Amino acid sequence: MIRHINQSFNHDQYWNEFRETFEQLHQPFFDNLKKHCEELTSNDLRMLSLIKLNMASKDMATLLGISQDSLRVSRYRLKKKLNLGQDESLTGFVQGM
């Protein structure tokens, strides 16, 4: 089942469907992110939406089809892209959006 979700989530068509549903629940989320940082990629937005849903890192890694170590690196790079300091929490930032 997780493999099926993983395959579906990574396809752009399914991502677009997920994004539309997510936007209905959290309307200004993507707009606020784009205002904060215009350089966000679709993978960045996927990760940020999963963080917004309070998904566990292990589950996020599975859905994104990456290892937990790769997820840690991605989160680190995302913090840098969003200009968050070392003391600032990515999760806290996302939840405040």
ABEGO torsion letter per residue (X at the ends): XAAAAAAAAABAAAAAAAAAAAAAABAAAAAAAAAABAABBAAAAAAAAAAAAGBBAAAAAAAAGBBAAAAAAAAAAAAAAAGBBAABBAAAAAAAX
